[in-house]
Amino acid sequence: MGPVWTTLLGALLSFAVLVPDVGTIERIIAGFALIFLALKARHRRMLLGAGLVLGILGALRIDAELERAREWSDVGTACLVSFVAARDDDVWDVRLGHPETGVVDARLRKAPSDARVGDLWRLRVETSPLPRKRNPDDRRALRAALARGGVIRAKGTDAGVRIDRGGGPGRVQRLRDDVGARWEAVLGGTAGLWRALLLADRDGLHREATVRVQRLGFAHLLALSGLHVGIVVGLLAWSVGRRSRSGMLAVLPLLAVWALLAGGGVSMVRAVLMVVGVVIGRHVRRHVRLTEILAVCALVEIAIRPEVIGGIGWWLSYAATLAILRGLPLLRGRHPILQGLGVSLIAQAGTLPWILDAFGRLPLLAPVVLLVVGPLFSLVLAVGGVAAVAALAGVPAAAGVAGISAHVFGGSLALVEVTGDIAWWHPGIDDVGWAFMMILSGIWLVPARDARWRLRVVCSLLVVVGLHLPSFRTSPWIGGTRHEWISFDIGQGDAGLYRCGSAIWVVDTGPGSGDWRPIERSVVPYVERRGLRDLRVVLTHRHGDHVAGTRRLLRTGRVGSLVLARCDREQDWAREFAALADSMQADVRWVARGDTLHHGCCDVRVLWPPDDSALVETLHETNDHSVVLAVGPAEAPLLATGDLERRGERGILEELRGTEPGWILKIAHHGGDTGTDSELLGVLRPTWGLISCGHGNGYGHPKPAVLERLEEAGVRVLRTDRVGAITVRWDRNGPRVETAGGRP
């Protein structure tokens, strides 16, 4: 191991021991690795000490930033707001200032309509709690927020008063905006692609198009990375003369300007720093070791902006590059096709832990398809990129060439889109598994003087066995059948999932917000990561905070049937969803009180609404049409109530009288004081009450009166706005309740 790598590993390991949002097992393993490294690096202890200092300083800087964020979290106050940059969906990057809590960077929504970059306002804001794991498949929420630069989320609560009219964006941002606007004018619909490929600005791309590219395993093509920098450097080197050392030095300022204009993303900065290291290194000495340059680049980033280590992008970028550099000697002398395939496979293997953790899927055909798409993309970027830049200067026909190149790239992705469905799905990696995967990555990626292949293979096998040990823990199944309920954290709305053996029921699909819905970060990743199909989707009633995610869920192709209330059969909203389900080859079932839904080995009882049209007409509120379900084993079932109100509650009381106590009650209407009366609580005698509501919602849910009645009845209450997703698992000892962050 080289001296630079000793310093880098010391910095990373000390950082892992001290930085927040790291699991206990991970800290312990990082500590042992640090001790082992200190024993091995006898002659490099000064370098190791430098790495330790660097890692400790980085962790302290992040801890100080988090301390400021904690003071700002979950408060409502009037403060000074400096508008830094505008984002999509009426979201701003701002800086909040207050005499008592200091200054902190934040993301602000509901800003004054006439605010602009550079303005200073006095504004009352409400901030959210610090981000944490909210749903089963959320990963390292706090560290990810640090890497994005938006730990504090806030919303404006009044019109505010402008104190100072700023001068607008800075020079770099103005130039970036001007280039984007010029492309919009001359390139039309293809401008969004070139803004993404050359300026790292993906706001002009449709979100669903971005997701499709990610499903293919080609997310790196839309993010400025080493591939983009390599193509541009190749063009510049060819233009200035490949063998001209002074010419290559002249390229470096151009790369620096490009990196600054493109926002300084992790992958691009790493690639540019490597080019700088190679060019300068060759002027100093003849041979340059790329792995040493890579380690130097990592140390520079850790020293300048340690928060980027919390983001998945940093690890993907460096792990892929290191894996390729380590694997290139094995590919020398091979056929070019085998070399290309080998590079893709090596990069995929080197980044496997991060890919599974971030995306939950591994596209199995991505390395093969990349053999075709990769060279085509390089040609498109080289030809179309030059044309897009030339179009800014008004060169005739340049806009046409750029447009054709963009369509060629889009067409190639459309042709291979079907390969994205051939993937290995994975539920993600917990703290123990993550630590084991880090060991496995280190065994193969850390440079060494000799390969020691046999030792590495044996160690890898031991690690893989250890990785799967947690799966042998006590089974939560009853008589061979797994019972599990999840109330997802989807803000002010409802989305639940009941899992009974191989049968999956989704009860409501959450609210909507523009083209992107909370279901995208809750139900959809849960079912996709676990390869779940043939879902039974129950829509309790028509309100948007319960059904807005239905179209997205149906488009996954994983829905087997859609369940709706029979009393809503003539309603336009129900007919629309039924037609959409039918078009997606999903069955439609209309249910009423007394029906039992059979799926696999499990039954779900429908307790409401009735099929009596005369009775239904007396229920003036749509909420009282809510489908009410009894799920789970008979000993301690869960009652899913939708938005049921008092009339509906009285309708189900007779059905529930005489049942055993110990129910789990999903509180109706997000804890609104329209139901959950003492009579219902007396009949059910629930042990737990689950409330799905959004933080700081404008309805004041849950209402204090409801919470008081629950407390008087001895019901333990859990709320998604405070604890994230709530999971109920039934085992031989009864129901066991957990939150997204662990047991309550």
Stockholm file with secondary structure:
# STOCKHOLM 1.0

chainA/1-744         MGPVWTTLLGALLSFAVLVPDVGTIERIIAGFALIFLALKARHRRMLLGAGLVLGILGALRIDAELERAREWSDVGTACLVSFVAARDDDVWDVRLGHPETGVVDARLRKAPSDARVGDLWRLRVETSPLPRKRNPDDRRALRAALARGGVIRAKGTDAGVRIDRGGGPGRVQRLRDDVGARWEAVLGGTAGLWRALLLADRDGLHREATVRVQRLGFAHLLALSGLHVGIVVGLLAWSVGRRSRSGMLAVLPLLAVWALLAGGGVSMVRAVLMVVGVVIGRHVRRHVRLTEILAVCALVEIAIRPEVIGGIGWWLSYAATLAILRGLPLLRGRHPILQGLGVSLIAQAGTLPWILDAFGRLPLLAPVVLLVVGPLFSLVLAVGGVAAVAALAGVPAAAGVAGISAHVFGGSLALVEVTGDIAWWHPGIDDVGWAFMMILSGIWLVPARDARWRLRVVCSLLVVVGLHLPSFRTSPWIGGTRHEWISFDIGQGDAGLYRCGSAIWVVDTGPGSGDWRPIERSVVPYVERRGLRDLRVVLTHRHGDHVAGTRRLLRTGRVGSLVLARCDREQDWAREFAALADSMQADVRWVARGDTLHHGCCDVRVLWPPDDSALVETLHETNDHSVVLAVGPAEAPLLATGDLERRGERGILEELRGTEPGWILKIAHHGGDTGTDSELLGVLRPTWGLISCGHGNGYGHPKPAVLERLEEAGVRVLRTDRVGAITVRWDRNGPRVETAGGRP
#=GR chainA/1-744 SS CCHHHHHHHHHHHHHHHHSSSCCHHHHHHHHHHHHHHHHHCGGGHHHHHHHHHHHHHHHHHHHHHHHHHHHHTTCEEEEEEEEEEEETTTEEEEEEEETTTEEEEEEEESCCTTCCTTCEEEEEEEECCCCCCCSTTCCCHHHHHHHHTCCEEEEECSCCEEEECCCCSCHHHHHHHHHHHHHHHHHGGGHHHHHHHHHCCGGGSCHHHHHHHHHTTCGGGSSCCHHHHHHHHHHHHHHHCTTCHHHHHHHHHHHHHHHHHTTCCHHHHHHHHHHHHHHHHHHHCSCCCHHHHHHHHHHHHHHHCGGGGGSHHHHHHHHHHHHHHHHHHHHTTSCHHHHHHHHHHHHHHHTHHHHHHHHSEEETTHHHHHHHHHHHHHHHHHHHHHHHHHHHTTCTTHHHHHHHHHHHHHHHHHHTGGGGGSEEECCCCCHHHHHHHHHHHHHHHSCCSSCCHHHHHHHHHHHHHHHHGGGGSCCCEETTEEEEEEECCCSSSCCEEEEETTEEEEECCBCCBTTBCGGGGTHHHHHHHTTCCSEEEECCSSCHHHHTTHHHHHHTTCEEEEEEEGGGTTSHHHHHHHHHHHHTTCEEEEECTTCEEEETTEEEEEEECCSCHHHHHTCCSGGGGCCEEEESCTTSCEEECTTCCHHHHHHHHHHHTTCCSCCEEECGGGGCTTSCCHHHHHHHCCSEEEECCCTTCTTCCSCHHHHHHHHHTTCEEEEHHHHCSEEEEEETTEEEEEETTBCC
#=GC SS_cons         CCHHHHHHHHHHHHHHHHSSSCCHHHHHHHHHHHHHHHHHCGGGHHHHHHHHHHHHHHHHHHHHHHHHHHHHTTCEEEEEEEEEEEETTTEEEEEEEETTTEEEEEEEESCCTTCCTTCEEEEEEEECCCCCCCSTTCCCHHHHHHHHTCCEEEEECSCCEEEECCCCSCHHHHHHHHHHHHHHHHHGGGHHHHHHHHHCCGGGSCHHHHHHHHHTTCGGGSSCCHHHHHHHHHHHHHHHCTTCHHHHHHHHHHHHHHHHHTTCCHHHHHHHHHHHHHHHHHHHCSCCCHHHHHHHHHHHHHHHCGGGGGSHHHHHHHHHHHHHHHHHHHHTTSCHHHHHHHHHHHHHHHTHHHHHHHHSEEETTHHHHHHHHHHHHHHHHHHHHHHHHHHHTTCTTHHHHHHHHHHHHHHHHHHTGGGGGSEEECCCCCHHHHHHHHHHHHHHHSCCSSCCHHHHHHHHHHHHHHHHGGGGSCCCEETTEEEEEEECCCSSSCCEEEEETTEEEEECCBCCBTTBCGGGGTHHHHHHHTTCCSEEEECCSSCHHHHTTHHHHHHTTCEEEEEEEGGGTTSHHHHHHHHHHHHTTCEEEEECTTCEEEETTEEEEEEECCSCHHHHHTCCSGGGGCCEEEESCTTSCEEECTTCCHHHHHHHHHHHTTCCSCCEEECGGGGCTTSCCHHHHHHHCCSEEEECCCTTCTTCCSCHHHHHHHHHTTCEEEEHHHHCSEEEEEETTEEEEEETTBCC
//
